[in-house]
Amino acid sequence: MSTLIAKPRVVVVAGTTGVGKSELAVTLAEKFNGEVINGDALQLYNGLPIATNKLPVAEQRSIPHHLLGCIGLEEESWTVGKYVHSATLVIEDVIARGKLPILVGGTHYYTQSLLFDDSLVKAGPERDLSAEAQEKRWPILAASTNEMLEELRLIDPEIAARWHPNDRRKIRHSLEVYLTTGRRPSDLYDEQRSARSRHTPARDTASADVTAQSTSPPRYNPLILWIYADLDQLIPRLDRRVDQMVDTGLIEEAQSLHAQRRALERSGTLVDQSKGIWTAIGYKELLPYLWACTGARPTARKAEELKKQAIELTKISTRQYAKQQQRWIRGKLLRALEENAVLDKLTVLDGTELSQWPQNVEATAVDTVDAFLKGNPLPNSTLPPTLSNDILAPKAKGEIKARPCQVCDIIMMTQQQWDAHPRSKKHRKATRTLIDWQALYPKARRQDNPPHQDDR
């Protein structure tokens, strides 16, 4: 712990989308002479301020914000390694000027990679090459996801089995690790697990996530403020927020970005829709509507129907994203904090009830940062003790392995999903059509056969 105290202090505001992370970060920056560093992958890009929920300039209240809207549409998308390098330089500059760095954003994969020096399996020097340069040197990195997966299966079948066949990012990263180090990713991960087991109490490490492990102390002396909100109460707020985004110009800014994309493509610039701003929730869901309005003009009725579908899909994607963020915090970030003996640097703030925000979130956060900077014990979580104990227990996960259901043509990644799938409505409906009812009931009259038998 003494080595941690000697490291620069960094405050991290974490939580799901829609809980008020950016607003709290500004409040803390005002009170503690701080500056805000963006930790949201899509807010790095210049464009879609409404869809990506960039804090409006007026609401930044003259607090400097770094790495916000700093990548142009024509520029190459950043990797997590590029982000970590840039954020590290910004934090060094903020600290050098006597200010408090406050990291805020919902891309906890980025946050965790910044906090822990080896949270990503390190590749060789070629890792620093741009994606374009990497793809020129190793064309397989520009191939289709299926082609990359087949190559990975030849190189490292163990790690290939862990990734969903559609998860291009993880598949590409595993290939990149192999190509830049000459070593199989699964071997490197085994070494990480061995190193971790030597420094932490015995526990089940077979299920550890291999894209975000950490075996060395944090880069900084961190304070993590997790704004927690019960999902059942948060989801209606997220739905209302999407409606507000539509009212304030979501459709129009998506149309503007779509026009810029078409202009880039006409100029010969290749636009990779699987990366960067083009993957933003609130843009990709609108694409069917945008393309319909670009080509043969749809009828007013059809256009309205497509727009309503896009808005509903945006709400669904936002809800799914919030759930993914909460799973990441509980399943990966908490595990990393525990393994590095800094779980005591986490304070959970109850952001479920907006009416209680001033006391449960803002006041407690201010008291916590004040205690952190003075080296005093941190205040307790504002959650009820039973709930706090439950959510602070890092989620144990079973083995991660892709398992296909040939009947339904879908992939399950966990044993829990695999066990639950046969009871799902989709699977039961699909298997009914495969049953030979005549073979099961050979003596029964056709009219007595089960109702699923085709009597035509």
C-alpha positions in Angstrom: 0.0 0.0 0.0 2.9 2.3 0.7 3.9 2.1 -3.0 0.4 3.0 -4.0 0.4 6.1 -1.8 3.4 7.4 -3.6 1.7 7.2 -6.9 -0.3 10.1 -8.5 -3.9 10.3 -7.4 -6.7 9.8 -9.9 -10.4 9.9 -9.3 -12.5 7.6 -11.5 -16.3 8.1 -12.0 -17.8 4.8 -13.2 -21.3 3.5 -13.8 -23.8 2.6 -16.5 -25.1 5.0 -19.1 -27.6 7.6 -17.9 -26.7 7.7 -14.2 -25.1 11.2 -14.3 -21.3 10.4 -14.4 -20.4 13.5 -16.4 -22.4 15.8 -14.2 -20.8 14.5 -11.0 -17.3 14.7 -12.6 -17.8 18.5 -13.3 -19.0 19.0 -9.7 -16.0 17.3 -8.3 -13.6 19.2 -10.6 -15.1 22.5 -9.4 -14.6 21.6 -5.8 -11.2 20.0 -6.0 -9.4 22.0 -8.7 -9.7 19.2 -11.2 -9.9 18.5 -14.9 -12.0 15.9 -16.6 -10.5 13.2 -18.9 -13.0 11.4 -21.1 -13.1 7.6 -20.8 -15.9 7.0 -23.3 -14.7 5.4 -26.5 -17.3 7.0 -28.7 -17.1 10.5 -27.2 -13.5 10.5 -28.4 -14.9 11.2 -31.9 -16.1 14.4 -33.4 -19.7 13.9 -34.2 -23.0 12.7 -32.8 -22.9 14.8 -29.6 -26.5 13.9 -28.8 -26.3 10.1 -29.6 -23.0 9.8 -27.6 -24.3 12.0 -24.8 -21.4 14.4 -24.8 -21.8 17.0 -22.1 -22.8 20.3 -23.7 -20.2 23.1 -23.4 -22.5 25.1 -21.2 -22.8 22.2 -18.7 -19.1 21.8 -18.6 -19.1 25.0 -16.6 -15.6 26.1 -17.8 -14.0 22.9 -16.5 -11.3 21.7 -19.0 -12.3 18.4 -20.7 -9.7 16.3 -22.4 -10.0 13.6 -25.2 -13.5 14.8 -26.0 -14.4 15.0 -29.7 -10.7 14.9 -30.6 -10.8 12.4 -33.5 -12.1 13.5 -36.9 -14.4 11.4 -39.1 -11.6 11.0 -41.7 -9.1 9.8 -39.1 -8.3 6.2 -38.2 -10.3 4.8 -35.3 -8.4 4.5 -32.0 -7.5 1.2 -30.4 -7.5 0.8 -26.7 -3.7 0.9 -26.7 -3.8 4.3 -28.5 -6.3 5.6 -25.9 -4.2 4.4 -22.9 -1.1 6.1 -24.4 -2.9 9.4 -25.0 -4.8 9.4 -21.7 -1.5 8.7 -19.8 0.1 11.8 -21.3 -3.0 13.9 -20.5 -3.0 12.8 -16.9 0.7 13.5 -16.5 0.1 17.0 -17.9 -2.9 17.6 -15.6 -0.9 16.5 -12.5 2.2 18.6 -13.6 0.0 21.7 -13.5 -1.2 20.9 -9.9 -4.7 19.7 -10.9 -6.7 16.6 -10.0 -7.3 14.2 -12.9 -10.9 13.0 -12.9 -11.5 10.1 -15.4 -15.1 9.6 -16.4 -16.8 7.5 -19.0 -18.8 4.3 -19.6 -16.2 2.4 -21.6 -14.9 0.5 -18.6 -12.7 -1.6 -20.8 -10.7 1.6 -21.5 -10.8 2.6 -17.8 -9.5 -0.7 -16.6 -6.8 -0.8 -19.2 -5.7 2.7 -18.1 -5.7 1.9 -14.4 -3.8 -1.4 -14.6 -0.5 -1.4 -16.6 -0.8 -5.0 -17.9 -4.6 -5.3 -18.1 -4.2 -6.1 -21.8 -1.9 -8.8 -23.0 1.0 -6.9 -24.4 1.9 -7.4 -28.0 5.3 -6.7 -29.5 6.6 -3.3 -30.9 4.5 -3.7 -34.0 1.4 -3.3 -31.8 2.1 0.5 -32.0 1.6 0.4 -35.8 -1.6 1.9 -37.1 -4.4 -0.5 -38.0 -3.8 0.3 -41.6 -0.1 -0.5 -41.3 -0.8 -3.7 -39.5 -3.3 -4.8 -42.1 -0.8 -4.1 -44.9 1.8 -6.2 -43.1 -0.6 -8.9 -42.1 -3.6 -9.0 -44.6 -5.4 -11.5 -42.4 -6.2 -8.6 -40.0 -8.3 -7.0 -42.7 -10.1 -10.2 -43.7 -13.7 -11.1 -42.8 -14.5 -12.1 -39.2 -15.1 -15.7 -40.3 -11.7 -15.9 -42.1 -9.9 -14.4 -39.1 -11.6 -16.9 -36.8 -10.6 -19.8 -39.0 -7.0 -18.6 -38.9 -7.1 -18.3 -35.1 -8.5 -21.8 -34.8 -5.4 -23.1 -36.7 -3.0 -21.0 -34.5 -4.7 -21.3 -31.1 -7.8 -23.4 -31.0 -8.1 -23.0 -27.2 -8.5 -19.2 -27.4 -10.6 -19.4 -30.6 -13.2 -21.5 -28.7 -13.6 -18.7 -26.2 -14.8 -16.0 -28.6 -18.2 -15.6 -30.1 -17.9 -16.1 -33.9 -19.2 -12.6 -34.4 -16.9 -10.9 -31.9 -14.5 -9.3 -34.4 -12.7 -7.2 -31.9 -11.6 -10.1 -29.6 -10.8 -12.4 -32.6 -8.6 -9.7 -34.2 -6.9 -8.8 -31.0 -5.9 -12.5 -30.4 -4.5 -12.7 -33.9 -2.7 -9.4 -33.4 -1.1 -10.7 -30.2 0.2 -13.8 -32.0 1.4 -11.9 -35.0 3.3 -9.3 -33.0 4.8 -11.6 -30.3 5.1 -14.9 -32.1 3.4 -16.6 -29.1 -0.1 -18.1 -28.7 -2.4 -15.9 -26.7 -3.5 -18.8 -24.6 0.1 -19.4 -23.4 0.4 -15.8 -22.4 -2.9 -15.9 -20.5 -1.8 -19.0 -18.7 1.4 -17.1 -17.6 -0.8 -14.3 -16.3 -3.0 -16.7 -14.3 0.1 -18.3 -12.8 1.5 -14.9 -11.8 -1.8 -13.9 -10.3 -2.1 -17.1 -8.3 1.3 -16.4 -6.7 0.1 -13.0 -5.4 -3.5 -13.6 -4.5 -5.4 -16.2 -2.4 -6.4 -19.4 -4.1 -9.5 -19.0 -6.2 -11.1 -20.3 -9.4 -9.1 -18.7 -12.2 -10.3 -20.9 -15.0 -13.1 -18.4 -15.8 -11.0 -15.3 -15.7 -11.6 -12.9 -18.6 -8.5 -12.9 -20.8 -9.0 -9.5 -22.4 -8.7 -7.5 -19.2 -6.5 -9.2 -16.6 -4.1 -7.5 -14.3 -1.1 -8.9 -12.5 0.8 -5.7 -11.5 -0.1 -2.8 -9.2 -2.2 0.1 -10.7 -0.5 2.9 -12.6 -2.0 5.4 -10.2 -3.4 5.7 -6.7 -7.0 5.4 -7.7 -10.3 6.3 -6.1 -13.3 4.7 -7.9 -16.7 6.2 -7.5 -19.3 3.8 -8.9 -22.7 5.4 -9.4 -24.9 2.4 -9.1 -28.6 2.4 -10.2 -31.0 -0.5 -10.0 -31.7 -1.5 -13.6 -35.4 -2.0 -13.1 -35.7 1.7 -12.2 -33.0 2.9 -14.5 -34.5 1.4 -17.7 -37.6 3.7 -17.8 -35.2 6.7 -17.4 -33.2 5.5 -20.3 -36.3 5.1 -22.5 -37.3 8.7 -21.6 -33.8 9.9 -22.4 -34.0 8.4 -25.9 -37.3 10.3 -26.4 -35.6 13.5 -25.2 -32.7 12.9 -27.6 -35.1 12.6 -30.5 -36.8 15.8 -29.4 -33.4 17.6 -29.3 -32.2 16.5 -32.7 -31.0 12.9 -32.7 -32.6 12.2 -36.1 -31.1 15.3 -37.7 -27.6 14.7 -36.4 -27.7 11.1 -37.7 -28.8 12.4 -41.1 -25.9 14.8 -41.1 -23.4 12.1 -40.2 -24.9 9.8 -42.8 -24.4 12.6 -45.4 -20.8 13.0 -44.3 -20.2 9.3 -44.6 -21.6 9.2 -48.2 -19.3 12.2 -49.1 -16.3 10.4 -47.7 -17.1 7.3 -49.7 -17.6 9.3 -52.9 -14.2 10.8 -52.4 -12.7 7.3 -52.2 -12.3 7.1 -48.4 -13.1 3.7 -47.1 -15.5 3.9 -44.1 -15.2 0.9 -41.7 -18.6 0.7 -40.1 -17.4 -1.8 -37.5 -15.3 0.8 -35.7 -15.4 4.2 -34.1 -18.3 6.6 -34.3 -20.1 4.5 -36.9 -21.0 1.9 -34.2 -22.7 4.5 -32.0 -26.1 3.6 -30.5 -28.6 6.0 -32.1 -26.9 6.0 -35.5 -26.6 2.3 -36.5 -30.2 1.7 -35.5 -31.3 4.6 -37.8 -29.5 3.3 -40.9 -32.5 1.6 -42.5 -34.5 4.8 -42.1 -31.5 6.9 -43.4 -30.9 4.7 -46.4 -34.6 4.7 -47.3 -34.7 8.4 -47.2 -31.5 8.6 -49.2 -32.8 6.5 -52.1 -36.3 6.3 -53.5 -38.3 8.5 -51.2 -40.6 6.3 -49.0 -44.2 7.3 -48.4 -44.8 9.4 -45.4 -46.4 6.4 -43.7 -43.4 4.1 -44.4 -40.9 6.7 -43.3 -42.7 7.2 -40.0 -42.9 3.4 -39.5 -39.1 3.1 -40.1 -38.4 6.0 -37.8 -40.5 4.4 -35.0 -38.7 1.1 -35.4 -35.3 2.8 -35.2 -36.3 4.7 -32.1 -37.5 1.5 -30.4 -34.3 -0.3 -31.5 -32.3 2.6 -30.0 -34.1 2.1 -26.7 -33.4 -1.7 -26.8 -29.7 -1.2 -27.6 -29.4 1.4 -24.8 -31.0 -1.0 -22.3 -28.7 -3.8 -23.4 -25.7 -1.5 -23.2 -26.5 -0.5 -19.6 -26.8 -4.2 -18.6 -23.4 -4.9 -20.3 -21.8 -2.1 -18.4 -23.1 -3.3 -15.1 -21.9 -6.8 -15.8 -18.4 -5.5 -16.8 -18.1 -3.6 -13.5 -19.3 -6.5 -11.4 -17.5 -9.2 -13.3 -14.3 -7.6 -14.4 -13.5 -4.3 -12.8 -14.3 -5.5 -9.3 -12.2 -8.6 -9.9 -9.3 -6.5 -11.0 -9.6 -4.2 -8.0 -9.7 -7.2 -5.7 -6.8 -9.0 -7.3 -4.7 -5.8 -6.9 -5.8 -5.3 -3.3 -7.4 -1.9 -4.0 -11.1 -2.9 -3.6 -11.1 -0.6 -0.5 -10.5 2.3 -3.0 -14.1 1.8 -4.3 -17.1 3.7 -3.0 -20.5 2.8 -4.3 -23.0 5.7 -4.6 -26.7 5.0 -4.8 -28.0 6.8 -7.9 -31.3 4.8 -8.2 -33.6 7.5 -6.8 -33.0 10.9 -8.5 -34.7 12.7 -5.6 -31.9 11.4 -3.3 -29.1 12.4 -5.7 -27.9 15.5 -3.8 -27.3 13.4 -0.6 -26.6 9.9 -1.8 -24.4 10.8 -4.8 -23.1 14.3 -4.8 -22.6 15.0 -1.1 -21.1 11.5 -0.5 -18.8 11.8 -3.5 -17.5 15.2 -2.3 -16.9 13.8 1.2 -15.2 10.7 -0.3 -12.8 12.7 -2.5 -12.0 15.0 0.4 -11.1 12.0 2.6 -9.1 10.4 -0.3 -7.0 13.5 -0.9 -6.3 13.9 2.9 -5.5 10.3 3.3 -8.4 9.6 5.7 -10.7 6.5 5.7 -13.3 6.6 3.0 -17.0 7.0 3.9 -19.3 4.0 3.6 -21.3 3.2 0.6 -24.7 4.9 0.4 -26.4 1.6 -0.6 -28.3 -0.5 2.0 -25.8 -3.0 3.6 -27.4 -6.1 2.2 -27.4 -4.7 -1.4 -23.9 -3.3 -1.0 -22.6 -6.7 0.1 -24.3 -8.4 -2.8 -23.1 -6.1 -5.6 -19.6 -5.8 -4.2 -19.0 -9.5 -4.4 -17.1 -10.0 -7.7 -19.2 -12.2 -10.0 -17.8 -15.6 -10.5 -18.2 -16.8 -14.1 -18.2 -20.3 -15.5 -16.2 -21.4 -18.4 -16.5 -19.2 -21.5 -16.8 -21.4 -24.6 -18.8 -21.0 -27.8 -21.6 -23.6 -28.0 -23.8 -23.6 -31.1 -27.4 -24.8 -31.2 -27.8 -26.3 -34.6 -31.6 -26.2 -34.4 -31.9 -22.5 -33.6 -28.7 -21.4 -35.4 -27.5 -19.3 -32.4 -24.4 -19.4 -30.2 -24.3 -19.7 -26.4 -21.1 -18.6 -24.6 -21.7 -19.8 -21.0 -22.9 -23.0 -19.4 -25.8 -21.0 -17.8 -27.0 -19.9 -21.3 -26.6 -23.4 -22.6 -28.5 -25.0 -19.8 -31.4 -22.4 -20.1 -31.7 -22.5 -23.9 -33.6 -25.8 -24.2 -36.4 -24.2 -22.1 -36.6 -21.1 -24.2 -39.7 -20.5 -26.4 -37.6 -20.3 -29.5 -36.0 -23.6 -29.0 -39.1 -25.5 -28.0 -41.0 -24.1 -31.0 -38.1 -25.1 -33.3 -37.8 -28.6 -32.0 -41.6 -29.3 -32.3 -41.3 -29.3 -36.0 -38.6 -32.0 -35.9 -40.5 -34.5 -33.9 -41.9 -37.5 -35.8 -45.3 -37.8 -34.1 -46.2 -40.9 -36.1 -43.2 -42.7 -34.8 -44.0 -41.7 -31.3 -47.6 -42.6 -31.5 -47.8 -45.4 -34.1 -51.2 -46.7 -32.9 -52.9 -43.4 -32.4 -55.4 -42.2 -35.0 -54.2 -39.1 -36.9 -56.9 -37.0 -35.3 -55.6 -38.0 -31.9 -52.1 -37.0 -32.6 -50.7 -34.1 -30.6 -51.8 -30.7 -31.9 -48.3 -29.9 -33.4 -48.7 -32.7 -36.0 -49.3 -31.5 -39.5 -52.6 -33.2 -40.5 -52.7 -31.8 -44.0 
